[in-house]
Amino acid sequence: MEDSVLATVLLPIALAVIMTSLGLSLTIADFRRVLVFPKGVSIGLANLVLISPLLAFGIAEAYSLDPALAVGLVLLGASPGGTMANLLTHLARGDTALSITMTAISSLAAVITVPLFLELSTSHFGADSLDDDVNMLGIVARVLLITVIPLAFGMWLRSRRPQRVAEIEGTFRAVALGVFLAVVIGVIVAEHDRVFENLDDVAAAAITLNLAAMTISYTIARLAKLDSRQSTAIAIELGIHNSTLAIAVGATIATVLTIPAAVYASFMFISAGLFARLMYKRNSTVAPASASS
């Protein structure tokens, strides 16, 4: 009962708080960049909402994952970029404005992408035990409640009280992250038998997804003639998924769906951090663009 409360009540609340903190850092201008500077945003979003989930499908097949674990991996692949991608992009001297815009828009798009790929993967992998719990309308409502509404609320607060928000934003985000980590650790501890039982099967697949998504997205961005700073932002966005959302949504269906996201989350900061370190010097020689083209 305790682990059920953690996974289905406290975890979504923690995610809603995190999404509110993201909203506190956003303005309408972050969304307007899609129309004014479409190239970088559109390439980044195409990687996030299409290439990443399709990669997850392929990797789940390649590793012959158990159907439920395969669905969990696709759920992770379909999740939007995480807020920590913005910080790592900044530390790597990447295009932070592009990173923030991709995080914001992909978070809104998750209302469509997460339920869609969750339903497709459940059908494709024959995860019959999940069929009764995967309801398109229900998943849309969950994602809306724990991502879009808190995000919009945070933006509304910023527009009404900008000075006050500037004062509390850092503290609020730190508290939100601390609450989230505590709840996720609680869920993993409560389900430690199942996590470790499946660790060997899912770890290689999760790490492969992480490295492949970053490598492919960076390559696509460079082939599209985006500069090094923009390509860095896109690659890190693909590496740092919103595993919180994948865990929160998965936990309301079946706890086994949270395992790929939990394993992925334990690795993604290492790979993305190393990549950020590698790109730091390279990007220091690239003149910052005023916005993403």
C-alpha angles and dihedrals in degrees: 000000000000094000089047091056090048094050102038103032115019097037095054089046090052090050091049089054091050091050089050088054089052089051090054089063096048135086133183087261089069089063095039090064088076090069099034099042104019104160102072094038095047093049091047093048093047088056092048102044101033116015096042097054091042089052088052090053091051095045092048088054093045092053093041092230122192107268095251092048090047090054089048091053092051090047088056093046091052093050118105127252116286126242092243087067088071092056095046091048089053091049090049090052088242126147099290094180090057091048093052091047093051092048092050097046096041088052089057092043089054088080085072106024099049098051092040097053092038090058094042093050093046089055096040097050094040095238091170094168089064098048096093092050100046105082115165096214093044093051091047089053092049094049091046092051097047100037119017100038095047089044091053091045091054091050090048091052091050092051092050100040108019097160094048091046090051089055097050103030097093094045092045092052092047092051091046091051092048093051091048094050091049093051095045091049088050092052093047093047091049090051098034094126092057094041095053092040090060099032097101092050098048104032096073092046093049093048091046091052091050096050095039093049093051094045096046095044092049091048093049091049092051092046087053087057096247112153125253094264094052092044089051091054092050094047094049091046088056091047098049105056123179092258087169090068093046090051094045094049094040093050091058090057106034129334092229088069090066095060099082091048092048092051092044092050091055091057107031097078091054095053095039091045092053090047091050090051091050093049096044096085094038092052093047088073093051116090109239113250118226088234139343115287 
